[in-house]
Amino acid sequence: MANRIVVDPITRIEGHLRLEVEVKDGKIVDAYSSGTMVRGFELILKGRDPRDAWAFTERACGVCTTVHALASVRTVEDALGITVPPNAELVRNLMFCAQYMQDHVVHFYHLHALDWVDVVSALKADPKKTSEIAQSISNWPKSSPGYFSDLQKRLTAFVESGQLGIFANGYWGHSAYKLPAEVNLIGVAHYLEALEWQKEVVKIHTIFGGKNPHPNYLVGGAACSINIDDANALNAERLAKVGSLLEIAAEFIEKVYIPDLMAVASFYKDWGAIGGGLSNYLAYGDLPTHGYGDPEHFKFPRGVILGRDLSKVHPVDGKNDAEIQEFISRSWYEYGSGDGDGKHPWKGETKLKYTGPKPPYDHLDVDKKYSWLKTPRWKGNAMEVGPLSRMLVAYASGREEVKEVVGAALKQLDVPVTALFSTLGRTAARGLETKLVAGWSKEFYSQLLANIKNGDTRLWAGEKWAPETWPAEAKGVGMTEAPRGALAHWIVIKDRKIENYQLVVPSTWNASPRDPKGQMSAYESALIGTPVANPEVPLELLRTIHSFDPCLACAVHLYDEKGRYLNQVQVL
């Protein structure tokens, strides 16, 4: 007989996610993913000036700090036929790269590592052996016996005082942990170092966009100006600072993140056969090198892989209403044409209709509507999006840089290519693309400096976007790759105002409920077959879900009619 486990909320993510799974004979046999929050940005944007949409949509998330703004300005530019100058594209690429490097490192150490690293076990580590292991995998300077000994003493003091702080509520000592105590101590050390490192990297956003999180964007270009000698512009000093920050970022990624990732993966090779889930992968692609209108020359290519067939990459057209559709048969919304219909985002509706159980409740009624997330499909297929999808589409597209880093990682771990289709593969893909992005960011930086040296300082398309030039009606789509996967915004403009605006975010693809055909989405599918040694402490469930890095926007919480929180379960 199956035992149902409820984890609500899933922590170490952005937003509110509930999982209900059935466990039988030590494995998950069924799973249901429920987004327990209302977003509603589509309703907020209706009737507003399209040029302001980026500032609203960017607030959908405190982690994806730039990608919604990027998708938003692109959708308006697409609707109005605006092409941004090359320098603006380069600035956007640099902000994109900075976001990826910071976000992926933060995910690995602060949101996902504790699924693999036993913090309390680090108390038993031998600092001398720890130092020897650290120096064998990297020449990172902070790796002396004294460094690890001091850290261990600080950690011991925390534990003995009962003040674990950020390490409280963990599943320490769980049988699923496999790392030696010394590797655990390295993980804890770099967890703390990454906290300091990530604060520096995001300064790139403040230089180009004025602030972080939520830097400024601009329809038609970049929200800054270039003047080498002006203290208030993007001058020589600030450009040099960007260069130094890119070097700092690349060094940490190369000497800390990647060695740690490979070291941890070497002890968890069995997870290369767990959590694969769906066999379909979608990537919109990004990082244009010949302009956003030429996806063939994106660093991250655009495409779809079906059935794990890496011999063919299918094209993607976000404007084709037969390709991308959203369904609501299991979502707390309603369509005027009926809940069984699928709607392309240009025709999308955001009409809330809650028909679920009144909290607090034991279980969702999963035979009916059970989530605030809609269910997107590509030509009727459930798709996984995210780093693994990007790497697979690039690999299958024949991108040599990607094939090289993926091949090297597979060889180092001595695992087959099929290991990519897994929880471990998803986690590894995120690190490998971070390494690639670190290198690409330097290319974009060099190109920007060369353009400026040659006298090109343009960062804005000019008055082409003035409202008096707009058609009476227009519609557009803006695609990008958020760190967590394929992100697109669709807009319909009428009489210079937003008539309709729809966002389909990565975690809508991955975390959505079943569609009218009963097909699972990525989270639910990936959990099937995941082992659970102890249903009371489902660490393995968290490993698989965190490998996606869930991001459900934290706009609205659920309260009762008196404004009180309804239910909260603390889970690390």
JOWOTA-V555877 format. One line per field, one symbol per residue. ss: DSSP state (H for helix, E for strand, L for the rest). A space follows every 50 residues. Layout:
BEGIN
ss = ???
END
This chain:
BEGIN
ss = LLEEEEEELLLLLELLEEEEEEEELLEEEEEEEEELLLLLHHHHHLLLLH HHHHHHHHHHLLLLLLHHHHHHHHHHHHHHLLLLLHHHHHHHHHHHHHHH HHHHHHHHHHHHHHHLLLLHHHHHLLHHHHHHHHHHHLLLLLLLHHHHHH HHHHHHHHHHLLLLHHHLLLLLLLLLLLLLHHHHHHHHHHHHHHHHHHHH HLHHHHHHHLLLLLLLLELLELLLLELLLLLLLELHHHHHHHHHHHHHHH HHHHHHHHHHHHHHHHHLHHHHHLLLLLLLEEELLEEELLLLLLHHHEEE LLEEELLLLLLLLELLLLLLLLLEEEELLLELELLLLLLLLLELHHHLLL LELLLLLLLLLLLLLLLLLLELLLEEEELLELLELLHHHHHHHHHHLLLH HHHHHHHHHHHHHLLLHHHHLLHHHHHHHHHHHHHHHHHHHHHHHHHHHH HHHLLLLLLELLHHHLHHHLLLEEEEEEEEEELLEEEEEEEEEELLEEEE EEEELHHHHHHLLLLLLLLLLHHHHHHLLLELLLHHHLHHHHHHHHLLLL ELLLLLLLELLLLLELLLLLLL
END
